[in-house]
């Protein structure tokens, strides 16, 4: 897993060479940053989300010449990281890296605050579908066989926490197909992938970046791509729609967030630096090769509007599911 992170960071360094010193200086803010900046990450080291956060951190470091500290705070489906970030001063020195699971967390009332008012969305770093990977000994070769197998035994799956996007997505899959699945929570996708490799659980939906790295070990197999389109890094892997469940997906967009009421100049500067870095030709090619893609270019206000719409959609989905979140 660590090798994947190092590959991404190397790609970022190459990508940033194309920037001129003058374009980087445009994003400098008088008096900021004077000290190291912390990026709180909601998953354990080695996960796809961790790699993307470190990528963004390297971009900020290259632009500002200031130390960026990645602070991994896994557990509780991201609650630990979200609460820590929400309590931080809105001064630009604490950034939260969190995917769509933050919206799920808010919609399921798993934190004692409204995430829509507790944070300012800053930038969409990357987006990617999930891949359902299983242990080599699981006899199912596709979704249909997996559902048939679950009629004879309950199949266990891992995720990074109760009430997260993967947990709710798999419960919805069970509802739609009649599959018998048992959720097992871990502190991030990396530990859950290890659990699949060891046979502790049967399967785990994980980011395309983490999945492709795990598949290369030869200890797991990919069963289905959980986005609406095939993944360039896994071109022979059918989507879940192709396997008979039209419109279903488990995807994720990784965002950076700042505590609410953070300085607008800092929000705009981070947005431009990270958007430019992720969408540079070298970085975009690297992300696509790993099964991901750069986040859509949006201003902070555009991202906020998008998030509010998605939040309302998730709230409705939660009402339609019967899931124990505690």
KATA-V90151 format. One line per field, one symbol per residue. ss: DSSP state (h for helix, s for strand, l for the rest). psi: psi as a letter, one per 40 degrees, with the letter a starting at -180 (. if undefined). Layout:
ss: ???
psi: ???
//
This chain:
ss: lhhhhhhhhhhhhhhhllllhhhhhlllsllsllllsssssllllllhhhhhhhhhhhhhhhhhlllssssslllhhhhhhhhhhhlllllllsssssllhhhhhhhlllllllhhhhssssssssssssssssslllllllhhhhhhhhllllssssslllllhhhhhhhhhhhhhlllssssslllhhhhhhhhhhllllssssshhhhhhhhhlllsssssslllllsllsllllslllllllllllsssssssssllllhhhhhhhhhhhhhhhhlhhhhhhhhhllssslllllhhhhhhhhhhhhhhhhhhhhhllllll
psi: dddddddddddddddedeiiddddddeihhehieiihhhhheiiieiddddddddddddddddefihhhhghgiiffeddddddddeiigeeehihhiaedddddddefeifihddedihhdihdiiiiihhiiideheheidddddddedeihhiiiieiheiddddddddddddeeihihhhhigidddddddddeedidihhiidddddddddeeeiihdiheaeiihdegdehiidddeegheiihiihhiiiiiifihdddddddddddddddeidddddddddeeaiiihhiiddddddddddddddddddddeighhe.
//
